[in-house]
Amino acid sequence: MSSDKKIKTTPSVVICAEREKLEGLGEDSYSFSFRSGDNGYIAVYDGCGGMGARKYSKAKNKTGARIASRLAAYLTDEFYNTQQFKYDGADHECLKEKFKEAFNKVKLAVENDGGFMLGGDLFKAIPTTASIIAIKPQAENELLCEFLWAGDSRGYFLDSDGLCQITKDELQTEEDAFTNLRSDGRMSNVIYADGEFHISERDITLKSPIMIISSTDGAFGYFSTPMEFEYIILKSLCESASAEEWERNLSELIIPVTGDDFAACIAVYGFENYKDIKKYFSKRLDYISRKFIEKIDEDTPEQELEKLWHKYKTSYYRR
């Protein structure tokens, strides 16, 4: 793409690949909007099924985890539509207070109904993770991206140098993206109704052409390596003829691998049409296929997977 060609400040494409493992009982959710000028956001939420397993008869027997992920999606969209994203370093606190007030109100509305409840410290009322990315174009090819998160849902970007994780998984043990695929670390922070939580924030300026990605762990957490998540994003993109087909094909590549609900939202910036997106990212797909994916199968020894990860992680954690 020539340097003097005007780059759009609104997304070229937005897709959301998602699936409920059990139809009507899924506990992941997503929301996105680009209705207010050039600013917009993408977000995903993973209702925490273990700690949020209580079912509430006053909410049509839905679990606290399902209620939580959908409530968080609604509240984020309301936050956006009332133009409360200020990009001033305080959005995480404002959003936290909005969540806290609403989650406590919902808890009061549905509790004391005799629903099933897990005991001990494993239970939390109406719990969910969140990965929210608010996006504000700064110049013709610059995006101010505000990454807001709680728990282990992730925010990334993907450019010509590959996938880069911006958020940090909030776990009780110190894990990187490779070791966490094996240990499935317990979360140290989630949004919920009956206690203290926090929303983390990191602001970063990125240059288009680029993909901005928000994903629950059901989409990335069942592969043997982090590079496979990048690969399926690019493979599904380059083997599709439209954004709608890309969305379907990405879901179809995740479904056979995952054991969970999942939601992954992607906003692509800097292109005139879908064909240009495919052309731009085809080189990266070829690179990651040759350098990593062709060396990985179900029989690849763990030591070899670890060596490949160490080659990949320098770029993956470059920001």
LUMTOR-643196 format. One record per residue (C-alpha): residue in one letter; chain; x, y, z. Coordinates in Angstrom, 2 decimals. Layout:
BEGIN
<atom A; A; <X; Y; Z>>
...
END
This chain:
BEGIN
<atom M; A; <0.00; 0.00; 0.00>>
<atom S; A; <1.48; 3.35; -1.00>>
<atom S; A; <2.31; 5.82; 1.76>>
<atom D; A; <0.21; 8.61; 0.23>>
<atom K; A; <-2.96; 6.54; 0.03>>
<atom K; A; <-5.59; 7.66; 2.51>>
<atom I; A; <-6.28; 5.08; 5.19>>
<atom K; A; <-9.78; 4.84; 6.62>>
<atom T; A; <-10.29; 5.75; 10.28>>
<atom T; A; <-13.23; 3.37; 10.61>>
<atom P; A; <-12.70; -0.41; 10.53>>
<atom S; A; <-12.43; -2.07; 7.14>>
<atom V; A; <-13.97; -5.25; 8.60>>
<atom V; A; <-15.35; -6.36; 11.97>>
<atom I; A; <-16.08; -10.03; 12.68>>
<atom C; A; <-17.09; -11.97; 15.78>>
<atom A; A; <-16.58; -15.73; 15.75>>
<atom E; A; <-18.44; -17.44; 18.56>>
<atom R; A; <-20.13; -20.66; 19.65>>
<atom E; A; <-22.09; -22.06; 22.56>>
<atom K; A; <-20.97; -25.56; 23.47>>
<atom L; A; <-24.56; -26.28; 24.57>>
<atom E; A; <-27.07; -24.19; 22.66>>
<atom G; A; <-28.96; -21.80; 24.92>>
<atom L; A; <-26.63; -22.48; 27.86>>
<atom G; A; <-23.46; -20.71; 26.70>>
<atom E; A; <-21.58; -18.54; 29.17>>
<atom D; A; <-19.41; -16.48; 26.80>>
<atom S; A; <-20.64; -13.27; 25.22>>
<atom Y; A; <-19.41; -10.37; 23.10>>
<atom S; A; <-20.31; -6.80; 22.14>>
<atom F; A; <-18.96; -4.23; 19.71>>
<atom S; A; <-19.99; -0.91; 18.21>>
<atom F; A; <-18.64; 1.76; 15.87>>
<atom R; A; <-21.70; 3.98; 15.77>>
<atom S; A; <-20.34; 7.10; 17.50>>
<atom G; A; <-18.13; 8.93; 14.99>>
<atom D; A; <-14.85; 7.17; 14.26>>
<atom N; A; <-14.38; 5.79; 17.79>>
<atom G; A; <-15.50; 2.28; 18.61>>
<atom Y; A; <-14.84; -0.83; 20.66>>
<atom I; A; <-14.77; -4.62; 20.55>>
<atom A; A; <-15.17; -6.81; 23.62>>
<atom V; A; <-15.63; -10.39; 24.84>>
<atom Y; A; <-16.72; -11.81; 28.19>>
<atom D; A; <-16.31; -15.30; 29.63>>
<atom G; A; <-18.80; -16.14; 32.37>>
<atom C; A; <-16.93; -18.23; 34.92>>
<atom G; A; <-18.86; -21.48; 34.87>>
<atom G; A; <-17.25; -23.15; 37.89>>
<atom M; A; <-17.47; -20.31; 40.37>>
<atom G; A; <-20.68; -19.05; 38.75>>
<atom A; A; <-22.55; -22.37; 38.56>>
<atom R; A; <-25.50; -21.29; 40.70>>
<atom K; A; <-28.78; -21.26; 38.77>>
<atom Y; A; <-31.34; -18.55; 39.50>>
<atom S; A; <-35.04; -19.37; 39.15>>
<atom K; A; <-35.83; -15.65; 38.98>>
<atom A; A; <-33.63; -15.47; 35.86>>
<atom K; A; <-35.28; -18.39; 34.02>>
<atom N; A; <-32.91; -20.83; 35.71>>
<atom K; A; <-29.84; -19.33; 34.02>>
<atom T; A; <-26.46; -19.67; 35.71>>
<atom G; A; <-24.72; -16.72; 37.33>>
<atom A; A; <-21.95; -17.10; 34.73>>
<atom R; A; <-24.37; -16.70; 31.79>>
<atom I; A; <-26.07; -13.73; 33.44>>
<atom A; A; <-22.70; -12.10; 34.16>>
<atom S; A; <-21.25; -12.26; 30.64>>
<atom R; A; <-24.39; -10.83; 29.09>>
<atom L; A; <-24.77; -8.15; 31.72>>
<atom A; A; <-21.16; -7.05; 31.17>>
<atom A; A; <-21.77; -6.87; 27.41>>
<atom Y; A; <-24.87; -4.72; 27.91>>
<atom L; A; <-23.09; -2.38; 30.34>>
<atom T; A; <-20.07; -1.91; 28.07>>
<atom D; A; <-22.31; -1.05; 25.15>>
<atom E; A; <-24.20; 1.45; 27.29>>
<atom F; A; <-20.89; 2.95; 28.46>>
<atom Y; A; <-19.87; 3.40; 24.83>>
<atom N; A; <-23.22; 4.73; 23.59>>
<atom T; A; <-23.31; 7.39; 26.31>>
<atom Q; A; <-19.78; 8.47; 25.22>>
<atom Q; A; <-18.14; 7.60; 28.53>>
<atom F; A; <-14.90; 6.34; 26.99>>
<atom K; A; <-12.66; 9.37; 27.58>>
<atom Y; A; <-9.20; 7.84; 26.90>>
<atom D; A; <-7.89; 9.80; 29.90>>
<atom G; A; <-6.45; 6.99; 32.03>>
<atom A; A; <-9.57; 6.80; 34.22>>
<atom D; A; <-11.90; 4.73; 32.03>>
<atom H; A; <-11.05; 1.53; 33.90>>
<atom E; A; <-12.18; 3.04; 37.20>>
<atom C; A; <-15.36; 4.50; 35.71>>
<atom L; A; <-16.23; 1.22; 34.06>>
<atom K; A; <-15.51; -0.69; 37.27>>
<atom E; A; <-17.93; 1.49; 39.23>>
<atom K; A; <-20.60; 1.00; 36.56>>
<atom F; A; <-20.12; -2.77; 36.67>>
<atom K; A; <-20.04; -2.89; 40.46>>
<atom E; A; <-23.30; -0.96; 40.87>>
<atom A; A; <-25.18; -2.92; 38.22>>
<atom F; A; <-23.88; -6.37; 39.25>>
<atom N; A; <-24.90; -5.73; 42.87>>
<atom K; A; <-28.39; -4.64; 41.77>>
<atom V; A; <-28.81; -7.77; 39.67>>
<atom K; A; <-27.62; -9.94; 42.54>>
<atom L; A; <-30.22; -8.44; 44.85>>
<atom A; A; <-32.90; -8.98; 42.22>>
<atom V; A; <-32.23; -12.70; 41.73>>
<atom E; A; <-30.81; -13.97; 45.04>>
<atom N; A; <-32.61; -15.78; 47.89>>
<atom D; A; <-34.57; -17.87; 45.44>>
<atom G; A; <-33.39; -21.30; 46.55>>
<atom G; A; <-31.12; -21.80; 43.56>>
<atom F; A; <-28.25; -24.29; 43.54>>
<atom M; A; <-25.03; -22.85; 44.96>>
<atom L; A; <-21.46; -24.09; 45.24>>
<atom G; A; <-20.01; -23.76; 48.71>>
<atom G; A; <-16.75; -22.33; 49.98>>
<atom D; A; <-14.43; -19.79; 48.39>>
<atom L; A; <-14.89; -21.31; 44.92>>
<atom F; A; <-18.26; -19.58; 44.58>>
<atom K; A; <-18.71; -16.00; 43.41>>
<atom A; A; <-22.01; -14.32; 42.59>>
<atom I; A; <-22.45; -13.55; 38.88>>
<atom P; A; <-18.77; -13.78; 37.78>>
<atom T; A; <-17.22; -13.01; 34.39>>
<atom T; A; <-13.96; -12.09; 32.73>>
<atom A; A; <-13.77; -9.24; 30.24>>
<atom S; A; <-11.48; -8.07; 27.46>>
<atom I; A; <-12.57; -4.68; 26.12>>
<atom I; A; <-10.63; -2.68; 23.54>>
<atom A; A; <-11.75; 0.91; 22.91>>
<atom I; A; <-10.28; 2.32; 19.69>>
<atom K; A; <-9.80; 6.00; 18.82>>
<atom P; A; <-8.13; 7.01; 15.54>>
<atom Q; A; <-5.47; 9.66; 16.20>>
<atom A; A; <-4.18; 10.36; 12.71>>
<atom E; A; <-4.47; 8.91; 9.25>>
<atom N; A; <-2.75; 5.68; 10.23>>
<atom E; A; <-2.58; 5.78; 14.04>>
<atom L; A; <-4.99; 4.22; 16.54>>
<atom L; A; <-5.10; 4.90; 20.27>>
<atom C; A; <-6.19; 1.56; 21.72>>
<atom E; A; <-7.37; 1.33; 25.31>>
<atom F; A; <-7.12; -2.28; 26.51>>
<atom L; A; <-9.32; -2.95; 29.55>>
<atom W; A; <-9.53; -6.40; 31.10>>
<atom A; A; <-10.28; -8.64; 34.06>>
<atom G; A; <-9.27; -12.29; 34.27>>
<atom D; A; <-7.74; -14.35; 31.46>>
<atom S; A; <-9.63; -13.14; 28.39>>
<atom R; A; <-7.08; -11.43; 26.15>>
<atom G; A; <-6.52; -8.41; 23.95>>
<atom Y; A; <-4.06; -8.62; 21.04>>
<atom F; A; <-3.06; -6.95; 17.84>>
<atom L; A; <-1.85; -8.69; 14.69>>
<atom D; A; <0.22; -6.90; 12.05>>
<atom S; A; <2.87; -7.86; 9.49>>
<atom D; A; <5.15; -9.00; 12.35>>
<atom G; A; <2.51; -11.35; 13.77>>
<atom L; A; <0.35; -11.70; 16.84>>
<atom C; A; <1.17; -9.68; 19.97>>
<atom Q; A; <-0.55; -10.08; 23.34>>
<atom I; A; <-1.12; -6.75; 25.13>>
<atom T; A; <-3.13; -7.85; 28.17>>
<atom K; A; <-1.64; -9.90; 31.00>>
<atom D; A; <-3.51; -12.97; 32.24>>
<atom E; A; <-4.59; -12.36; 35.85>>
<atom L; A; <-3.66; -15.66; 37.48>>
<atom Q; A; <-2.64; -16.84; 40.93>>
<atom T; A; <0.56; -18.28; 39.45>>
<atom E; A; <3.03; -16.69; 37.04>>
<atom E; A; <2.49; -18.24; 33.61>>
<atom D; A; <3.26; -17.22; 30.06>>
<atom A; A; <1.00; -17.98; 27.10>>
<atom F; A; <2.71; -21.33; 26.51>>
<atom T; A; <2.86; -22.69; 30.07>>
<atom N; A; <-0.70; -21.60; 30.78>>
<atom L; A; <-1.91; -23.93; 28.03>>
<atom R; A; <-0.61; -26.75; 30.22>>
<atom S; A; <-1.34; -25.52; 33.73>>
<atom D; A; <-4.69; -23.73; 33.20>>
<atom G; A; <-3.86; -21.35; 36.05>>
<atom R; A; <-6.59; -20.27; 38.43>>
<atom M; A; <-7.65; -16.64; 38.00>>
<atom S; A; <-6.81; -14.03; 40.61>>
<atom N; A; <-9.34; -11.43; 39.44>>
<atom V; A; <-12.80; -11.50; 37.86>>
<atom I; A; <-15.74; -9.11; 37.72>>
<atom Y; A; <-18.42; -10.24; 40.17>>
<atom A; A; <-21.15; -8.97; 42.49>>
<atom D; A; <-20.20; -9.84; 46.03>>
<atom G; A; <-16.69; -8.50; 46.56>>
<atom E; A; <-13.75; -6.47; 45.31>>
<atom F; A; <-12.34; -6.69; 41.82>>
<atom H; A; <-10.38; -4.42; 39.52>>
<atom I; A; <-10.26; -3.66; 35.82>>
<atom S; A; <-6.76; -3.39; 34.41>>
<atom E; A; <-5.92; -0.84; 31.73>>
<atom R; A; <-3.16; -0.37; 29.21>>
<atom D; A; <-3.19; 2.34; 26.54>>
<atom I; A; <-1.08; 1.87; 23.44>>
<atom T; A; <-0.81; 3.65; 20.07>>
<atom L; A; <-0.73; 1.32; 17.06>>
<atom K; A; <-0.31; 1.89; 13.35>>
<atom S; A; <-2.54; 0.44; 10.65>>
<atom P; A; <-2.72; -1.76; 8.63>>
<atom I; A; <-3.58; -3.93; 11.62>>
<atom M; A; <-6.02; -6.31; 13.28>>
<atom I; A; <-7.24; -5.59; 16.82>>
<atom I; A; <-8.36; -8.80; 18.54>>
<atom S; A; <-10.29; -9.60; 21.72>>
<atom S; A; <-10.80; -13.26; 22.68>>
<atom T; A; <-12.01; -15.52; 25.46>>
<atom D; A; <-9.83; -18.47; 26.38>>
<atom G; A; <-12.15; -20.92; 24.64>>
<atom A; A; <-10.78; -19.67; 21.31>>
<atom F; A; <-7.04; -19.76; 22.10>>
<atom G; A; <-6.70; -22.00; 25.14>>
<atom Y; A; <-6.99; -25.48; 23.60>>
<atom F; A; <-4.17; -25.39; 21.06>>
<atom S; A; <-0.78; -26.87; 21.89>>
<atom T; A; <1.04; -23.57; 21.23>>
<atom P; A; <0.14; -19.84; 20.99>>
<atom M; A; <1.31; -19.65; 17.37>>
<atom E; A; <-1.52; -21.94; 16.30>>
<atom F; A; <-4.06; -19.30; 17.31>>
<atom E; A; <-2.40; -16.78; 15.00>>
<atom Y; A; <-2.29; -19.39; 12.26>>
<atom I; A; <-6.01; -20.16; 12.31>>
<atom I; A; <-6.87; -16.45; 12.21>>
<atom L; A; <-4.72; -15.98; 9.10>>
<atom K; A; <-5.63; -19.31; 7.48>>
<atom S; A; <-9.38; -18.64; 7.82>>
<atom L; A; <-8.88; -15.09; 6.51>>
<atom C; A; <-6.90; -16.10; 3.42>>
<atom E; A; <-9.13; -19.06; 2.55>>
<atom S; A; <-12.31; -16.96; 2.62>>
<atom A; A; <-13.89; -14.77; -0.04>>
<atom S; A; <-15.67; -12.36; 2.32>>
<atom A; A; <-15.79; -11.18; 5.91>>
<atom E; A; <-18.88; -13.30; 6.53>>
<atom E; A; <-17.11; -16.40; 5.26>>
<atom W; A; <-14.02; -15.55; 7.32>>
<atom E; A; <-16.14; -15.38; 10.45>>
<atom R; A; <-17.70; -18.79; 9.72>>
<atom N; A; <-14.40; -20.42; 8.78>>
<atom L; A; <-12.63; -19.12; 11.88>>
<atom S; A; <-15.35; -20.64; 14.06>>
<atom E; A; <-15.08; -23.93; 12.18>>
<atom L; A; <-11.33; -24.11; 12.84>>
<atom I; A; <-11.81; -23.49; 16.57>>
<atom I; A; <-14.79; -25.81; 17.18>>
<atom P; A; <-12.96; -29.17; 16.68>>
<atom V; A; <-10.18; -28.09; 19.04>>
<atom T; A; <-11.94; -26.31; 21.89>>
<atom G; A; <-13.78; -27.93; 24.78>>
<atom D; A; <-15.59; -24.75; 25.72>>
<atom D; A; <-17.76; -21.85; 24.63>>
<atom F; A; <-15.76; -19.18; 22.84>>
<atom A; A; <-15.99; -15.66; 21.48>>
<atom A; A; <-13.38; -13.79; 19.42>>
<atom C; A; <-13.90; -10.31; 17.95>>
<atom I; A; <-11.58; -8.82; 15.32>>
<atom A; A; <-11.55; -5.26; 13.95>>
<atom V; A; <-9.34; -4.72; 10.90>>
<atom Y; A; <-8.05; -1.25; 10.00>>
<atom G; A; <-6.26; 0.21; 7.00>>
<atom F; A; <-7.70; -1.44; 3.92>>
<atom E; A; <-10.02; -0.54; 1.07>>
<atom N; A; <-11.55; -4.00; 0.67>>
<atom Y; A; <-11.39; -7.62; 1.80>>
<atom K; A; <-9.15; -8.63; -1.09>>
<atom D; A; <-6.50; -6.15; 0.09>>
<atom I; A; <-6.63; -7.60; 3.63>>
<atom K; A; <-5.97; -11.10; 2.31>>
<atom K; A; <-3.11; -9.93; 0.11>>
<atom Y; A; <-1.44; -8.02; 2.96>>
<atom F; A; <-1.56; -10.87; 5.49>>
<atom S; A; <-0.76; -13.71; 3.05>>
<atom K; A; <2.99; -13.18; 3.51>>
<atom R; A; <2.68; -13.54; 7.27>>
<atom L; A; <0.58; -16.70; 6.83>>
<atom D; A; <3.25; -18.19; 4.60>>
<atom Y; A; <5.97; -17.30; 7.12>>
<atom I; A; <4.26; -18.73; 10.20>>
<atom S; A; <3.29; -21.85; 8.28>>
<atom R; A; <6.87; -22.57; 7.19>>
<atom K; A; <8.64; -21.56; 10.39>>
<atom F; A; <6.25; -23.04; 12.94>>
<atom I; A; <3.06; -24.81; 11.92>>
<atom E; A; <4.63; -27.32; 9.51>>
<atom K; A; <6.79; -28.49; 12.43>>
<atom I; A; <3.84; -29.12; 14.77>>
<atom D; A; <1.60; -32.17; 14.90>>
<atom E; A; <0.12; -34.38; 17.60>>
<atom D; A; <3.39; -36.33; 17.89>>
<atom T; A; <5.73; -33.35; 18.23>>
<atom P; A; <7.76; -33.79; 21.46>>
<atom E; A; <7.17; -31.24; 24.19>>
<atom Q; A; <10.79; -30.11; 24.04>>
<atom E; A; <10.43; -29.23; 20.36>>
<atom L; A; <7.22; -27.30; 21.02>>
<atom E; A; <9.01; -25.36; 23.72>>
<atom K; A; <11.89; -24.51; 21.37>>
<atom L; A; <9.45; -23.24; 18.76>>
<atom W; A; <7.68; -21.16; 21.41>>
<atom H; A; <10.93; -19.53; 22.49>>
<atom K; A; <11.58; -18.49; 18.89>>
<atom Y; A; <8.07; -17.09; 18.59>>
<atom K; A; <7.66; -15.41; 22.00>>
<atom T; A; <10.09; -12.53; 21.33>>
<atom S; A; <7.68; -11.17; 18.72>>
<atom Y; A; <4.60; -12.25; 20.67>>
<atom Y; A; <5.64; -10.13; 23.67>>
<atom R; A; <7.28; -7.31; 21.69>>
<atom R; A; <4.97; -4.68; 23.18>>
END
